Amino acid sequence: FANINLTDNVVRFVTGRYDRNPLVIQGPGAGPDVTAGGVFADLLRVGAYLGAGA
C-alpha cells in the first residue's frame, strides 16, 4: 500500500487461495463529494427502512 492516493479505493481479498498473498484491487475513488452524497443517501434509506420518518 505504499503507492496509495488518498482518494483511492482498495479492497483486499484473503481466501483459501489468496491466504499467504492476498488479492488486492486498487483504483481511483469517486472523491469526497460523491462519497459523502452516497453515504447520506444510504443513511436516509436506512432511516426510512427503520421507520424514522414516521
MARNU-898598 format. One record per atom (N, C-alpha, C): residue number from 1; residue in one letter; atom name; z, x, y. Coordinates in pm, whole numbers. Atoms other than C-alpha are relative to their C-alpha. Example, Ala and Ser with C-alpha at 12.3 -4.5 7.8 and 13.67 -1.06 7.14 Angstrom:
BEGIN
<1, a, N, <0, 89, -119>>
<1, a, CA, <780, 1230, -450>>
<1, a, C, <0, 90, 120>>
<2, s, N, <-6, -82, -119>>
<2, s, CA, <714, 1367, -106>>
<2, s, C, <73, -77, 109>>
This chain:
BEGIN
<1, f, N, <0, 82, -120>>
<1, f, CA, <0, 0, 0>>
<1, f, C, <0, 86, 125>>
<2, a, N, <-4, -92, -113>>
<2, a, CA, <-40, 299, 229>>
<2, a, C, <-100, -38, 107>>
<3, n, N, <105, 32, -98>>
<3, n, CA, <-353, 162, 399>>
<3, n, C, <-2, -146, 40>>
<4, i, N, <-3, 142, -33>>
<4, i, CA, <-240, -195, 463>>
<4, i, C, <5, -21, 151>>
<5, n, N, <-7, 41, -140>>
<5, n, CA, <-305, -352, 801>>
<5, n, C, <98, -115, 12>>
<6, l, N, <-100, 104, -18>>
<6, l, CA, <-51, -591, 948>>
<6, l, C, <-54, -141, -24>>
<7, t, N, <58, 133, 19>>
<7, t, CA, <-294, -882, 916>>
<7, t, C, <-62, -18, -138>>
<8, d, N, <56, 11, 135>>
<8, d, CA, <-398, -812, 556>>
<8, d, C, <84, -91, -88>>
<9, n, N, <-68, 71, 108>>
<9, n, CA, <-311, -1036, 265>>
<9, n, C, <-8, 88, -123>>
<10, v, N, <-5, -81, 121>>
<10, v, CA, <-204, -857, -51>>
<10, v, C, <65, -82, -111>>
<11, v, N, <-55, 68, 117>>
<11, v, CA, <-149, -1011, -395>>
<11, v, C, <3, 101, -114>>
<12, r, N, <-15, -93, 113>>
<12, r, CA, <-18, -811, -691>>
<12, r, C, <30, -79, -126>>
<13, f, N, <-17, 67, 129>>
<13, f, CA, <-52, -935, -1049>>
<13, f, C, <62, 97, -100>>
<14, v, N, <-63, -77, 107>>
<14, v, CA, <187, -799, -1310>>
<14, v, C, <-2, -90, -123>>
<15, t, N, <15, 79, 122>>
<15, t, CA, <90, -931, -1653>>
<15, t, C, <13, 93, -121>>
<16, g, N, <-1, -82, 120>>
<16, g, CA, <87, -812, -2011>>
<16, g, C, <-108, 107, 4>>
<17, r, N, <111, -95, -10>>
<17, r, CA, <-247, -645, -1944>>
<17, r, C, <19, 97, 116>>
<18, y, N, <-18, -82, -120>>
<18, y, CA, <-152, -513, -1599>>
<18, y, C, <148, 28, 22>>
<19, d, N, <-143, -26, -10>>
<19, d, CA, <208, -412, -1670>>
<19, d, C, <29, 135, 64>>
<20, r, N, <-26, -135, -53>>
<20, r, CA, <204, -37, -1605>>
<20, r, C, <-75, 25, 131>>
<21, n, N, <82, -20, -119>>
<21, n, CA, <-68, -52, -1340>>
<21, n, C, <-45, -138, 50>>
<22, p, N, <30, 137, -44>>
<22, p, CA, <-62, -393, -1160>>
<22, p, C, <-136, -11, 69>>
<23, l, N, <125, 31, -68>>
<23, l, CA, <-385, -551, -1040>>
<23, l, C, <33, -41, 142>>
<24, v, N, <-28, 27, -141>>
<24, v, CA, <-382, -552, -658>>
<24, v, C, <-129, -46, 67>>
<25, i, N, <113, 52, -78>>
<25, i, CA, <-616, -763, -444>>
<25, i, C, <44, -2, 145>>
<26, q, N, <-34, -11, -142>>
<26, q, CA, <-618, -692, -71>>
<26, q, C, <-122, -35, 84>>
<27, g, N, <109, 34, -89>>
<27, g, CA, <-825, -833, 212>>
<27, g, C, <52, -50, 133>>
<28, p, N, <-44, 44, -133>>
<28, p, CA, <-818, -947, 571>>
<28, p, C, <62, -139, -4>>
<29, g, N, <-66, 129, -11>>
<29, g, CA, <-585, -1233, 656>>
<29, g, C, <-64, -83, 110>>
<30, a, N, <55, 93, -98>>
<30, a, CA, <-652, -1528, 883>>
<30, a, C, <46, 31, 142>>
<31, g, N, <-56, -28, -132>>
<31, g, CA, <-442, -1393, 1171>>
<31, g, C, <117, -91, 29>>
<32, p, N, <-124, 73, -27>>
<32, p, CA, <-121, -1520, 1327>>
<32, p, C, <-20, -145, 43>>
<33, d, N, <19, 137, -48>>
<33, d, CA, <-261, -1832, 1498>>
<33, d, C, <-38, -95, -113>>
<34, v, N, <43, 84, 111>>
<34, v, CA, <-437, -1971, 1192>>
<34, v, C, <111, -13, -103>>
<35, t, N, <-111, 4, 96>>
<35, t, CA, <-145, -1878, 967>>
<35, t, C, <110, -93, 48>>
<36, a, N, <-105, 88, -55>>
<36, a, CA, <107, -2049, 1197>>
<36, a, C, <-43, -146, -8>>
<37, g, N, <50, 137, 11>>
<37, g, CA, <-111, -2361, 1207>>
<37, g, C, <6, -51, -142>>
<38, g, N, <-6, 39, 140>>
<38, g, CA, <-131, -2366, 829>>
<38, g, C, <143, -27, -46>>
<39, v, N, <-141, 18, 36>>
<39, v, CA, <246, -2325, 788>>
<39, v, C, <53, -130, 62>>
<40, f, N, <-45, 122, -67>>
<40, f, CA, <310, -2603, 1042>>
<40, f, C, <-55, -124, -70>>
<41, a, N, <60, 113, 72>>
<41, a, CA, <68, -2836, 863>>
<41, a, C, <69, -22, -135>>
<42, d, N, <-72, 12, 128>>
<42, d, CA, <242, -2761, 533>>
<42, d, C, <138, -62, 20>>
<43, l, N, <-132, 57, -29>>
<43, l, CA, <583, -2841, 688>>
<43, l, C, <-10, -149, 29>>
<44, l, N, <20, 143, -27>>
<44, l, CA, <451, -3173, 819>>
<44, l, C, <-27, -77, -129>>
<45, r, N, <31, 64, 128>>
<45, r, CA, <313, -3255, 474>>
<45, r, C, <125, -15, -86>>
<46, v, N, <-124, 8, 77>>
<46, v, CA, <646, -3175, 307>>
<46, v, C, <92, -105, 60>>
<47, g, N, <-83, 101, -66>>
<47, g, CA, <831, -3384, 568>>
<47, g, C, <-46, -141, -31>>
<48, a, N, <53, 132, 32>>
<48, a, CA, <602, -3679, 505>>
<48, a, C, <27, -35, -147>>
<49, y, N, <-25, 22, 142>>
<49, y, CA, <642, -3638, 129>>
<49, y, C, <146, -37, -25>>
<50, l, N, <-143, 26, 18>>
<50, l, CA, <1022, -3637, 160>>
<50, l, C, <49, -121, 78>>
<51, g, N, <-37, 120, -75>>
<51, g, CA, <1019, -3940, 391>>
<51, g, C, <68, 28, 132>>
<52, a, N, <-65, -36, -126>>
<52, a, CA, <1132, -3757, 704>>
<52, a, C, <-53, -83, 117>>
<53, g, N, <57, 79, -107>>
<53, g, CA, <901, -3972, 916>>
<53, g, C, <47, -144, 1>>
<54, a, N, <-43, 139, 11>>
<54, a, CA, <1064, -4297, 804>>
<54, a, C, <131, -26, 71>>
